[in-house]
Amino acid sequence: VLGVSADSLESHQKFADKYGLPYPLLADTDTTVSQLYGVWKEKNYAGKKYIGVNRETFLIDKDGIVRKVWPKVQAAEHAQEVLETVDSLHL
């Protein structure tokens, strides 16, 4: 499990410490990875348009094949859904 966002390493460390995350968070500060995965997009908030990262999850198997994508992730129940998918795909 890896987390990736455009935030800095320092920001990631604070976030991981705050939420007790047991996996690494990677800093994509130049948005290369975000652009390659198609999640660096135009967004709207409070009537204003801007470019930012859409929160999405990619389930990638050991061979590097994307097995499932969850767009517009809602964090509350998402982890359980991902784990159930991993089990159902026998990954």
CNS distance restraints for C-alpha pairs under 8 A (distance, minus, plus):
assign (resid   1 and name CA) (resid  23 and name CA) 6.02 0.50 0.50
assign (resid   1 and name CA) (resid  24 and name CA) 7.44 0.50 0.50
assign (resid   2 and name CA) (resid  23 and name CA) 6.03 0.50 0.50
assign (resid   2 and name CA) (resid  24 and name CA) 5.41 0.50 0.50
assign (resid   2 and name CA) (resid  25 and name CA) 5.82 0.50 0.50
assign (resid   2 and name CA) (resid  26 and name CA) 7.11 0.50 0.50
assign (resid   3 and name CA) (resid  23 and name CA) 7.50 0.50 0.50
assign (resid   3 and name CA) (resid  24 and name CA) 6.34 0.50 0.50
assign (resid   3 and name CA) (resid  25 and name CA) 4.42 0.50 0.50
assign (resid   3 and name CA) (resid  26 and name CA) 5.95 0.50 0.50
assign (resid   4 and name CA) (resid  25 and name CA) 5.63 0.50 0.50
assign (resid   4 and name CA) (resid  26 and name CA) 4.72 0.50 0.50
assign (resid   4 and name CA) (resid  27 and name CA) 6.10 0.50 0.50
assign (resid   4 and name CA) (resid  28 and name CA) 6.46 0.50 0.50
assign (resid   5 and name CA) (resid  25 and name CA) 7.73 0.50 0.50
assign (resid   5 and name CA) (resid  26 and name CA) 6.66 0.50 0.50
assign (resid   5 and name CA) (resid  27 and name CA) 5.71 0.50 0.50
assign (resid   5 and name CA) (resid  28 and name CA) 5.47 0.50 0.50
assign (resid   5 and name CA) (resid  29 and name CA) 7.44 0.50 0.50
assign (resid   5 and name CA) (resid  31 and name CA) 7.96 0.50 0.50
assign (resid   5 and name CA) (resid  34 and name CA) 7.49 0.50 0.50
assign (resid   5 and name CA) (resid  53 and name CA) 7.45 0.50 0.50
assign (resid   6 and name CA) (resid  27 and name CA) 5.68 0.50 0.50
assign (resid   6 and name CA) (resid  28 and name CA) 4.46 0.50 0.50
assign (resid   6 and name CA) (resid  29 and name CA) 4.38 0.50 0.50
assign (resid   6 and name CA) (resid  30 and name CA) 6.97 0.50 0.50
assign (resid   6 and name CA) (resid  31 and name CA) 5.92 0.50 0.50
assign (resid   6 and name CA) (resid  34 and name CA) 7.82 0.50 0.50
assign (resid   6 and name CA) (resid  53 and name CA) 7.59 0.50 0.50
assign (resid   7 and name CA) (resid  11 and name CA) 6.11 0.50 0.50
assign (resid   7 and name CA) (resid  12 and name CA) 6.72 0.50 0.50
assign (resid   7 and name CA) (resid  27 and name CA) 5.75 0.50 0.50
assign (resid   7 and name CA) (resid  28 and name CA) 6.84 0.50 0.50
assign (resid   7 and name CA) (resid  29 and name CA) 5.94 0.50 0.50
assign (resid   8 and name CA) (resid  12 and name CA) 6.27 0.50 0.50
assign (resid   8 and name CA) (resid  27 and name CA) 5.48 0.50 0.50
assign (resid   8 and name CA) (resid  28 and name CA) 7.75 0.50 0.50
assign (resid   8 and name CA) (resid  29 and name CA) 6.30 0.50 0.50
assign (resid   9 and name CA) (resid  13 and name CA) 6.16 0.50 0.50
assign (resid   9 and name CA) (resid  25 and name CA) 7.92 0.50 0.50
assign (resid   9 and name CA) (resid  26 and name CA) 7.27 0.50 0.50
assign (resid   9 and name CA) (resid  27 and name CA) 5.60 0.50 0.50
assign (resid  10 and name CA) (resid  14 and name CA) 6.41 0.50 0.50
assign (resid  11 and name CA) (resid  15 and name CA) 6.21 0.50 0.50
assign (resid  12 and name CA) (resid  16 and name CA) 5.99 0.50 0.50
assign (resid  12 and name CA) (resid  25 and name CA) 6.10 0.50 0.50
assign (resid  12 and name CA) (resid  26 and name CA) 7.68 0.50 0.50
assign (resid  12 and name CA) (resid  27 and name CA) 7.42 0.50 0.50
assign (resid  13 and name CA) (resid  17 and name CA) 6.05 0.50 0.50
assign (resid  13 and name CA) (resid  25 and name CA) 7.90 0.50 0.50
assign (resid  14 and name CA) (resid  18 and name CA) 6.03 0.50 0.50
assign (resid  15 and name CA) (resid  19 and name CA) 6.22 0.50 0.50
assign (resid  16 and name CA) (resid  20 and name CA) 5.45 0.50 0.50
assign (resid  16 and name CA) (resid  21 and name CA) 4.86 0.50 0.50
assign (resid  16 and name CA) (resid  22 and name CA) 7.80 0.50 0.50
assign (resid  16 and name CA) (resid  25 and name CA) 7.71 0.50 0.50
assign (resid  17 and name CA) (resid  21 and name CA) 6.87 0.50 0.50
assign (resid  28 and name CA) (resid  32 and name CA) 6.59 0.50 0.50
assign (resid  28 and name CA) (resid  33 and name CA) 6.33 0.50 0.50
assign (resid  28 and name CA) (resid  34 and name CA) 7.19 0.50 0.50
assign (resid  31 and name CA) (resid  35 and name CA) 5.99 0.50 0.50
assign (resid  31 and name CA) (resid  40 and name CA) 7.30 0.50 0.50
assign (resid  32 and name CA) (resid  36 and name CA) 6.24 0.50 0.50
assign (resid  33 and name CA) (resid  37 and name CA) 6.21 0.50 0.50
assign (resid  34 and name CA) (resid  38 and name CA) 6.11 0.50 0.50
assign (resid  34 and name CA) (resid  39 and name CA) 5.25 0.50 0.50
assign (resid  34 and name CA) (resid  40 and name CA) 5.33 0.50 0.50
assign (resid  34 and name CA) (resid  53 and name CA) 6.93 0.50 0.50
assign (resid  35 and name CA) (resid  39 and name CA) 6.07 0.50 0.50
assign (resid  35 and name CA) (resid  40 and name CA) 5.19 0.50 0.50
assign (resid  39 and name CA) (resid  53 and name CA) 5.42 0.50 0.50
assign (resid  39 and name CA) (resid  54 and name CA) 5.19 0.50 0.50
assign (resid  39 and name CA) (resid  55 and name CA) 7.48 0.50 0.50
assign (resid  39 and name CA) (resid  56 and name CA) 7.33 0.50 0.50
assign (resid  40 and name CA) (resid  51 and name CA) 6.80 0.50 0.50
assign (resid  40 and name CA) (resid  52 and name CA) 5.45 0.50 0.50
assign (resid  40 and name CA) (resid  53 and name CA) 4.61 0.50 0.50
assign (resid  40 and name CA) (resid  54 and name CA) 6.52 0.50 0.50
assign (resid  41 and name CA) (resid  51 and name CA) 5.43 0.50 0.50
assign (resid  41 and name CA) (resid  52 and name CA) 5.63 0.50 0.50
assign (resid  41 and name CA) (resid  53 and name CA) 6.19 0.50 0.50
assign (resid  41 and name CA) (resid  54 and name CA) 6.77 0.50 0.50
assign (resid  42 and name CA) (resid  49 and name CA) 6.63 0.50 0.50
assign (resid  42 and name CA) (resid  50 and name CA) 5.55 0.50 0.50
assign (resid  42 and name CA) (resid  51 and name CA) 4.37 0.50 0.50
assign (resid  42 and name CA) (resid  52 and name CA) 6.37 0.50 0.50
assign (resid  43 and name CA) (resid  49 and name CA) 5.57 0.50 0.50
assign (resid  43 and name CA) (resid  50 and name CA) 5.38 0.50 0.50
assign (resid  43 and name CA) (resid  51 and name CA) 5.82 0.50 0.50
assign (resid  43 and name CA) (resid  52 and name CA) 6.51 0.50 0.50
assign (resid  44 and name CA) (resid  48 and name CA) 5.42 0.50 0.50
assign (resid  44 and name CA) (resid  49 and name CA) 4.50 0.50 0.50
assign (resid  44 and name CA) (resid  50 and name CA) 6.40 0.50 0.50
assign (resid  45 and name CA) (resid  49 and name CA) 6.59 0.50 0.50
assign (resid  54 and name CA) (resid  71 and name CA) 7.82 0.50 0.50
assign (resid  54 and name CA) (resid  72 and name CA) 6.76 0.50 0.50
assign (resid  55 and name CA) (resid  71 and name CA) 6.99 0.50 0.50
assign (resid  55 and name CA) (resid  72 and name CA) 5.69 0.50 0.50
assign (resid  55 and name CA) (resid  73 and name CA) 5.82 0.50 0.50
assign (resid  56 and name CA) (resid  69 and name CA) 7.19 0.50 0.50
assign (resid  56 and name CA) (resid  70 and name CA) 5.56 0.50 0.50
assign (resid  56 and name CA) (resid  71 and name CA) 4.66 0.50 0.50
assign (resid  56 and name CA) (resid  72 and name CA) 5.60 0.50 0.50
assign (resid  56 and name CA) (resid  73 and name CA) 5.46 0.50 0.50
assign (resid  57 and name CA) (resid  69 and name CA) 5.70 0.50 0.50
assign (resid  57 and name CA) (resid  70 and name CA) 5.04 0.50 0.50
assign (resid  57 and name CA) (resid  71 and name CA) 6.69 0.50 0.50
assign (resid  57 and name CA) (resid  73 and name CA) 6.99 0.50 0.50
assign (resid  58 and name CA) (resid  66 and name CA) 6.54 0.50 0.50
assign (resid  58 and name CA) (resid  67 and name CA) 7.59 0.50 0.50
assign (resid  58 and name CA) (resid  68 and name CA) 5.97 0.50 0.50
assign (resid  58 and name CA) (resid  69 and name CA) 4.65 0.50 0.50
assign (resid  58 and name CA) (resid  70 and name CA) 6.54 0.50 0.50
assign (resid  59 and name CA) (resid  66 and name CA) 5.73 0.50 0.50
assign (resid  59 and name CA) (resid  67 and name CA) 5.49 0.50 0.50
assign (resid  59 and name CA) (resid  68 and name CA) 5.16 0.50 0.50
assign (resid  59 and name CA) (resid  69 and name CA) 6.33 0.50 0.50
assign (resid  59 and name CA) (resid  82 and name CA) 7.89 0.50 0.50
assign (resid  60 and name CA) (resid  64 and name CA) 5.62 0.50 0.50
assign (resid  60 and name CA) (resid  65 and name CA) 5.35 0.50 0.50
assign (resid  60 and name CA) (resid  66 and name CA) 4.32 0.50 0.50
assign (resid  60 and name CA) (resid  67 and name CA) 5.66 0.50 0.50
assign (resid  60 and name CA) (resid  68 and name CA) 7.41 0.50 0.50
assign (resid  61 and name CA) (resid  65 and name CA) 5.41 0.50 0.50
assign (resid  61 and name CA) (resid  66 and name CA) 6.50 0.50 0.50
assign (resid  61 and name CA) (resid  67 and name CA) 6.64 0.50 0.50
assign (resid  61 and name CA) (resid  91 and name CA) 6.79 0.50 0.50
assign (resid  73 and name CA) (resid  78 and name CA) 6.88 0.50 0.50
assign (resid  74 and name CA) (resid  78 and name CA) 6.14 0.50 0.50
assign (resid  75 and name CA) (resid  79 and name CA) 7.30 0.50 0.50
assign (resid  77 and name CA) (resid  81 and name CA) 6.67 0.50 0.50
assign (resid  78 and name CA) (resid  82 and name CA) 6.28 0.50 0.50
assign (resid  79 and name CA) (resid  83 and name CA) 6.24 0.50 0.50
assign (resid  80 and name CA) (resid  84 and name CA) 6.17 0.50 0.50
assign (resid  81 and name CA) (resid  85 and name CA) 6.26 0.50 0.50
assign (resid  82 and name CA) (resid  86 and name CA) 6.20 0.50 0.50
assign (resid  83 and name CA) (resid  87 and name CA) 6.26 0.50 0.50
assign (resid  84 and name CA) (resid  88 and name CA) 6.13 0.50 0.50
assign (resid  85 and name CA) (resid  89 and name CA) 6.07 0.50 0.50
assign (resid  86 and name CA) (resid  90 and name CA) 6.03 0.50 0.50
assign (resid  86 and name CA) (resid  91 and name CA) 5.30 0.50 0.50
assign (resid  87 and name CA) (resid  91 and name CA) 6.39 0.50 0.50
